[in-house]
Amino acid sequence: MFQIRVHGRGGQGVVTAAELLSVAAFLEGRHAQAFPSFGSERTGAPVAAFCRIDDVPIRLREPVFEPDALIIQDPTLLRQHSVLDGLSPTGFVLVNSARTWAQLGLTDVVDRLPPSHAVLVPASALALTHIGRAVPNAALLGGFAALCGLMSLGSVVAAIEARFPSAVAAGNVCAARAAFEHVLAEIREVAHA
């Protein structure tokens, strides 16, 4: 079973991101579940959502405490919450940021993970360019597909297109494709270093 925890703030599409991941997995013939965890339901409040993907039915129904992957939609949460807790030593981390790992104070985390398992992607900027709003979730899903190889970009695109009206989907698909390419470029750079 592959377990994913998504962290962000209310209004960033955290819950939608987990749901879209599960739909993309279903489209590839796998079993998946997605569910949120949040306190006060208000814009800007910290939100976490969970997604599990497996080749067999999933019976576990508790929050993800030991994720194989983390998607961090809002890097300010890195200072306020223990979003990295429980991450597998071979896990993946995708953070929405245009800053460097050193600027985020996370070089020690990156150094503990296998090469190419931690990538920064400016998902909010990509969303602003392609959607007109800085909602990073769709872009991060494209980046996640490139980072983990758990699902194809085509399945992520199909999940986005199934969820949103065509005009909204088009911008989100462009943001997801741009983030996919960005992450692939980052992985190639690490491989050639």
Rosetta silent file (secondary structure, phi, psi, omega in degrees, C-alpha in Angstrom):
SEQUENCE: MFQIRVHGRGGQGVVTAAELLSVAAFLEGRHAQAFPSFGSERTGAPVAAFCRIDDVPIRLREPVFEPDALIIQDPTLLRQHSVLDGLSPTGFVLVNSARTWAQLGLTDVVDRLPPSHAVLVPASALALTHIGRAVPNAALLGGFAALCGLMSLGSVVAAIEARFPSAVAAGNVCAARAAFEHVLAEIREVAHA
SCORE:     score description
SCORE:     0.000 S_00000001
   1 L     0.000  137.084  177.692    0.000    0.000    0.000 S_00000001
   2 E  -108.254  124.056 -175.270    1.240    3.488   -0.882 S_00000001
   3 E  -113.965  133.233 -176.588    0.130    6.202    1.563 S_00000001
   4 E  -124.445  136.485  173.879    0.080    9.921    0.780 S_00000001
   5 E  -120.505  130.361 -179.639   -0.520   12.846    3.106 S_00000001
   6 E  -112.113  127.614  178.462   -1.359   16.269    1.661 S_00000001
   7 E  -117.679  139.989  176.467   -0.888   19.389    3.790 S_00000001
   8 E  -171.110 -157.911  179.298   -2.128   22.860    3.015 S_00000001
   9 E  -122.573  153.631  178.014   -4.564   25.522    4.070 S_00000001
  10 L   -52.841  130.790 -179.026   -8.302   25.817    3.630 S_00000001
  11 L   100.143   -7.907  179.902   -9.052   27.147    0.163 S_00000001
  12 L   -94.707   -0.519  178.784   -5.991   25.589   -1.506 S_00000001
  13 L    80.545   31.102 -179.202   -7.798   22.472   -2.666 S_00000001
  14 H   -62.784  -49.022 -178.931   -6.143   20.018   -0.279 S_00000001
  15 H   -64.963  -41.825  178.086   -9.174   17.734   -0.032 S_00000001
  16 H   -62.067  -38.888  179.158   -9.740   17.936   -3.781 S_00000001
  17 H   -59.705  -46.967  179.345   -6.096   16.982   -4.395 S_00000001
  18 H   -63.573  -40.581  178.856   -6.459   13.770   -2.381 S_00000001
  19 H   -63.910  -42.137  179.862   -9.727   12.954   -4.126 S_00000001
  20 H   -66.406  -35.775  175.065   -8.185   13.510   -7.564 S_00000001
  21 H   -60.597  -43.355 -179.242   -5.252   11.261   -6.656 S_00000001
  22 H   -66.277  -39.258  177.978   -7.681    8.493   -5.742 S_00000001
  23 H   -64.433  -43.126  178.074   -9.631    8.954   -8.988 S_00000001
  24 H   -59.682  -40.105  177.830   -6.392    8.822  -11.019 S_00000001
  25 H   -65.530  -43.213  176.977   -5.504    5.564   -9.253 S_00000001
  26 H   -57.796  -41.427 -179.134   -8.986    4.125   -9.965 S_00000001
  27 H   -63.440  -21.041  177.834   -8.537    5.024  -13.627 S_00000001
  28 L   -97.969   12.420  175.229   -5.426    2.867  -13.639 S_00000001
  29 L    80.670   19.251 -179.482   -7.338   -0.090  -12.193 S_00000001
  30 L  -105.587  167.931  174.884   -6.093    0.250   -8.637 S_00000001
  31 E   -92.075  144.147 -179.363   -7.908    0.534   -5.320 S_00000001
  32 E  -155.114  156.859  172.849   -7.805    3.898   -3.576 S_00000001
  33 E  -143.490  149.880  178.105   -9.359    5.925   -0.809 S_00000001
  34 E  -142.623  139.905  177.707   -9.199    9.600    0.061 S_00000001
  35 E  -159.725  153.397 -177.572  -10.451   11.511    3.083 S_00000001
  36 E   -97.476  169.167  170.637   -9.729   14.793    4.884 S_00000001
  37 E  -146.337  116.689  178.356   -8.810   15.818    8.411 S_00000001
  38 E  -151.691  155.878  178.246   -9.356   19.368    9.540 S_00000001
  39 L   -89.535 -109.855 -179.545  -10.315   21.374   12.571 S_00000001
  40 L   -69.436  129.704 -177.323  -12.081   24.650   12.042 S_00000001
  41 L   -86.712   86.962  178.320  -13.467   24.782    8.529 S_00000001
  42 L  -147.395  154.547  178.406  -12.301   28.174    7.378 S_00000001
  43 L   -59.517  131.843  177.971  -10.135   29.614    4.674 S_00000001
  44 L    92.770  -13.403  178.566   -6.497   29.674    5.719 S_00000001
  45 L   -75.778  145.909  177.919   -6.784   27.070    8.476 S_00000001
  46 E   -60.288  138.082 -179.479   -4.377   24.105    8.287 S_00000001
  47 E  -135.526  142.014  171.645   -5.864   21.120    6.485 S_00000001
  48 E  -127.010  144.923  174.724   -4.553   17.614    5.882 S_00000001
  49 E  -135.464  155.169 -172.917   -5.983   15.036    3.519 S_00000001
  50 E  -126.552  148.192  175.342   -4.996   11.436    3.010 S_00000001
  51 E  -141.789  134.592  174.882   -4.896    9.071    0.074 S_00000001
  52 E  -121.742  139.998 -179.754   -4.085    5.374    0.007 S_00000001
  53 E  -132.969  135.003 -179.950   -3.430    3.415   -3.169 S_00000001
  54 E  -154.522  167.416  176.868   -3.043   -0.337   -3.490 S_00000001
  55 L   -88.609   -7.974  179.068   -3.545   -3.236   -5.868 S_00000001
  56 L  -124.738  161.488  178.810   -5.916   -4.927   -3.416 S_00000001
  57 L   -54.255  143.588 -177.600   -8.952   -3.593   -1.518 S_00000001
  58 L  -102.796  122.288 -178.734   -8.028   -1.210    1.298 S_00000001
  59 L  -104.010  -20.158 -179.714   -9.588   -1.905    4.664 S_00000001
  60 L   -66.126  135.525 -176.562   -7.587    0.558    6.769 S_00000001
  61 L  -129.773   17.898 -178.777   -9.603    3.677    7.665 S_00000001
  62 L   -99.351  165.065  176.595   -7.345    5.717    9.940 S_00000001
  63 L   -58.062  159.039  179.473   -5.318    8.846    9.132 S_00000001
  64 L   -85.171  109.742  179.592   -1.937    8.354    7.462 S_00000001
  65 L   -96.414  -25.543 -179.449    0.688    8.536   10.202 S_00000001
  66 L  -126.668   78.350 -174.715    3.585    7.009    8.244 S_00000001
  67 L   -73.091  150.275  170.363    3.330    8.375    4.699 S_00000001
  68 L   -86.867  -20.577  179.407    5.279    7.139    1.720 S_00000001
  69 E  -149.276  145.683  175.248    4.816   10.578    0.191 S_00000001
  70 E  -122.993  135.355  171.576    4.057   14.091    1.347 S_00000001
  71 E  -117.353  117.282 -177.694    2.612   16.876   -0.759 S_00000001
  72 E  -107.413  106.379 -177.436    3.022   20.244    0.938 S_00000001
  73 L   -80.439  -24.554 -179.676    0.778   22.848   -0.691 S_00000001
  74 L  -130.915  107.109 -175.854    1.738   25.667    1.687 S_00000001
  75 L   -66.183  -14.837  177.090    5.396   25.837    2.772 S_00000001
  76 L   -66.403  -20.999  178.111    4.554   28.098    5.729 S_00000001
  77 H   -70.261  -19.027  179.296    3.192   24.976    7.416 S_00000001
  78 H   -62.519  -26.746 -179.793    6.716   23.583    7.560 S_00000001
  79 H   -92.891  -20.902 -172.953    7.442   25.987   10.421 S_00000001
  80 H  -103.416  -23.920 -174.896    4.143   25.655   12.279 S_00000001
  81 L  -134.693  162.128  179.009    3.298   21.974   12.150 S_00000001
  82 L   -88.918   61.062 -174.798    5.083   18.654   12.113 S_00000001
  83 L   -68.397  -20.973 -178.997    4.109   17.938    8.520 S_00000001
  84 L   -89.397   -4.047 -178.583    7.200   15.789    7.945 S_00000001
  85 L   -57.100  136.328  173.184    6.477   13.454   10.872 S_00000001
  86 L    81.891   -3.294 -176.902    6.421    9.767   10.054 S_00000001
  87 L   -59.422  132.145  177.822    7.824   10.095    6.534 S_00000001
  88 L   -58.167  143.575  177.517    9.348    6.855    5.295 S_00000001
  89 L   -61.492  -17.877  176.357   13.184    6.952    4.971 S_00000001
  90 L  -111.270   18.597 -175.175   12.647    6.145    1.284 S_00000001
  91 L   -74.347  179.100 -179.424    9.671    8.479    0.964 S_00000001
  92 E  -119.583  144.210  176.559    8.929   11.320   -1.407 S_00000001
  93 E  -132.267  126.305  175.973    8.408   15.004   -0.613 S_00000001
  94 E  -122.339  119.574 -176.358    6.894   17.517   -3.026 S_00000001
  95 E  -119.713  133.002  174.935    6.759   21.104   -1.784 S_00000001
  96 E   -77.761   99.481  178.952    5.052   24.063   -3.426 S_00000001
  97 L  -165.505  146.097  172.809    7.799   26.671   -3.325 S_00000001
  98 L   -96.543   -0.892  179.756   10.016   28.808   -5.538 S_00000001
  99 L   -85.057  176.139  177.651   12.598   28.941   -2.743 S_00000001
 100 L   -94.689  166.888  176.560   15.519   26.545   -2.215 S_00000001
 101 H   -61.140  -38.870  179.453   15.713   23.741    0.334 S_00000001
 102 H   -63.741  -42.632  178.934   18.275   25.790    2.265 S_00000001
 103 H   -64.539  -30.413  177.830   15.950   28.807    2.344 S_00000001
 104 H   -83.874   -9.287 -179.182   13.193   26.562    3.654 S_00000001
 105 L    74.099   30.832 -174.769   15.560   25.094    6.270 S_00000001
 106 L  -120.499   17.583 -178.951   15.060   21.556    4.973 S_00000001
 107 H   -61.359  -34.174  178.788   18.451   20.498    3.623 S_00000001
 108 H   -64.562  -36.529  178.593   18.788   17.934    6.430 S_00000001
 109 H   -67.370  -46.620 -178.795   15.492   16.318    5.392 S_00000001
 110 H   -62.744  -40.774 -179.144   16.489   16.211    1.725 S_00000001
 111 H   -64.684  -26.128  179.658   19.906   14.766    2.577 S_00000001
 112 H   -81.041  -17.848 -177.698   18.269   11.862    4.444 S_00000001
 113 L   -93.396  157.578  174.850   16.114   10.858    1.462 S_00000001
 114 L   -59.832  153.903  178.017   17.258    9.026   -1.665 S_00000001
 115 L   -54.511  142.746  178.509   18.327   11.286   -4.555 S_00000001
 116 L    68.618   15.128  178.180   15.397   12.753   -6.500 S_00000001
 117 L   -97.963   -3.201  176.908   12.883   11.939   -3.760 S_00000001
 118 E  -132.345  122.891 -176.312   12.426   15.572   -2.697 S_00000001
 119 E  -137.165  140.930  173.740   11.468   18.220   -5.227 S_00000001
 120 E  -100.770  137.608  177.254   10.372   21.833   -5.061 S_00000001
 121 E  -138.625  131.837  179.644    7.881   23.074   -7.636 S_00000001
 122 L   -78.466   66.607 -172.796    6.478   26.626   -7.898 S_00000001
 123 H   -63.558  -37.864  179.283    2.923   25.285   -8.120 S_00000001
 124 H   -64.697  -41.055  178.704    1.206   28.507   -7.018 S_00000001
 125 H   -66.149  -40.409  177.523    3.029   30.472   -9.714 S_00000001
 126 H   -64.193  -41.417  178.072    2.164   27.847  -12.328 S_00000001
 127 H   -63.738  -42.790  179.130   -1.481   27.928  -11.235 S_00000001
 128 H   -60.183  -42.169  179.415   -1.546   31.714  -11.399 S_00000001
 129 H   -65.251  -45.862 -171.873   -0.167   31.583  -14.941 S_00000001
 130 H   -94.641  -23.857 -176.675   -2.500   28.871  -16.233 S_00000001
 131 H  -111.523  -28.262 -176.139   -5.631   29.276  -14.098 S_00000001
 132 L    92.754    0.826  177.239   -5.489   32.899  -13.031 S_00000001
 133 L  -138.086  146.106 -177.627   -5.611   31.914   -9.333 S_00000001
 134 L   -85.904   53.390  177.521   -2.811   30.686   -7.086 S_00000001
 135 L   -99.284  108.048 -167.737   -4.516   27.384   -6.210 S_00000001
 136 L   -83.435   -4.406 -168.483   -1.648   24.855   -6.352 S_00000001
 137 H   -60.491  -48.846 -177.337   -3.425   21.497   -6.095 S_00000001
 138 H   -65.269  -41.420  178.040   -3.699   20.485   -9.770 S_00000001
 139 H   -60.197  -43.976 -179.468   -0.149   21.591  -10.519 S_00000001
 140 H   -64.686  -31.216  177.768    1.134   19.569   -7.575 S_00000001
 141 H   -68.320  -37.788  174.128   -0.692   16.476   -8.809 S_00000001
 142 H   -63.361  -43.489  176.966    1.110   16.736  -12.128 S_00000001
 143 H   -62.863  -38.125  179.666    4.383   17.135  -10.235 S_00000001
 144 H   -64.061  -41.549  178.469    3.507   14.164   -8.038 S_00000001
 145 H   -59.260  -39.782  178.831    2.944   11.942  -11.083 S_00000001
 146 H   -71.835  -39.319 -175.759    6.459   12.816  -12.296 S_00000001
 147 H   -67.783  -49.338 -172.672    8.061   12.461   -8.862 S_00000001
 148 H   -95.297  -27.625 -174.535    6.697    9.072   -7.810 S_00000001
 149 L    67.133   17.324 -177.711    5.734    7.421  -11.069 S_00000001
 150 L   -73.101  -27.605  179.489    2.805    5.971   -9.149 S_00000001
 151 L  -148.880  160.390 -179.154    0.348    7.048  -11.834 S_00000001
 152 L   -82.179  157.539  173.876    0.548    8.508  -15.292 S_00000001
 153 H   -62.534  -34.699  178.622    0.061   12.145  -16.130 S_00000001
 154 H   -59.214  -38.899  178.182   -2.745   10.972  -18.410 S_00000001
 155 H   -69.816  -37.655  176.538   -4.666    9.575  -15.440 S_00000001
 156 H   -63.810  -44.606  178.926   -4.164   12.803  -13.476 S_00000001
 157 H   -61.308  -44.849  179.886   -5.412   14.803  -16.471 S_00000001
 158 H   -62.219  -39.091  178.317   -8.449   12.520  -16.851 S_00000001
 159 H   -64.911  -41.605  178.365   -9.273   12.912  -13.144 S_00000001
 160 H   -63.742  -45.505 -178.030   -9.059   16.718  -13.431 S_00000001
 161 H   -65.672  -31.682  178.671  -11.218   16.735  -16.563 S_00000001
 162 H   -74.104  -26.018 -174.338  -13.831   14.530  -14.887 S_00000001
 163 H   -87.860  -37.890 -171.339  -14.023   16.791  -11.830 S_00000001
 164 L  -112.087  153.830  172.634  -14.140   20.302  -13.305 S_00000001
 165 L   -59.309  155.395 -170.857  -16.110   22.031  -16.068 S_00000001
 166 H   -54.552  -41.543 -178.955  -14.142   22.160  -19.320 S_00000001
 167 H   -66.065  -40.768  179.093  -12.967   25.786  -19.017 S_00000001
 168 H   -71.445  -41.495 -179.772  -11.713   25.266  -15.451 S_00000001
 169 H   -60.945  -40.500 -175.844  -10.254   21.865  -16.297 S_00000001
 170 H   -58.059  -46.739  179.141   -8.253   23.253  -19.221 S_00000001
 171 H   -66.204  -41.081  178.986   -6.252   25.664  -17.053 S_00000001
 172 H   -65.127  -38.546  177.373   -5.728   23.067  -14.345 S_00000001
 173 H   -63.881  -42.839  178.057   -4.530   20.526  -16.919 S_00000001
 174 H   -61.489  -42.046  178.482   -2.024   23.067  -18.282 S_00000001
 175 H   -64.488  -41.855  179.181   -0.749   23.735  -14.739 S_00000001
 176 H   -63.709  -42.791  178.585   -0.451   19.982  -14.064 S_00000001
 177 H   -63.920  -42.187  179.786    1.473   19.434  -17.313 S_00000001
 178 H   -63.338  -41.816  179.127    3.822   22.348  -16.546 S_00000001
 179 H   -68.478  -37.489  176.589    4.539   21.003  -13.050 S_00000001
 180 H   -57.480  -49.288  179.596    5.075   17.495  -14.463 S_00000001
 181 H   -64.440  -39.542  178.576    7.723   18.856  -16.839 S_00000001
 182 H   -60.666  -47.522 -178.798    9.281   20.969  -14.070 S_00000001
 183 H   -66.186  -41.548  176.696    9.660   17.973  -11.766 S_00000001
 184 H   -59.231  -40.893  178.731   11.056   15.778  -14.539 S_00000001
 185 H   -64.183  -40.492  178.227   13.655   18.473  -15.251 S_00000001
 186 H   -63.842  -41.497  179.710   14.574   18.647  -11.552 S_00000001
 187 H   -64.972  -43.412  178.211   14.957   14.853  -11.379 S_00000001
 188 H   -61.807  -39.042  179.488   17.144   14.833  -14.498 S_00000001
 189 H   -62.738  -42.881  178.815   19.326   17.579  -13.017 S_00000001
 190 H   -65.484  -39.400 -178.924   19.889   15.559   -9.832 S_00000001
 191 H   -65.390  -31.864 -179.378   20.667   12.438  -11.882 S_00000001
 192 H   -91.259   -2.705 -178.728   23.337   14.299  -13.861 S_00000001
 193 L   -78.862    0.000    0.000   24.900   15.991  -10.829 S_00000001
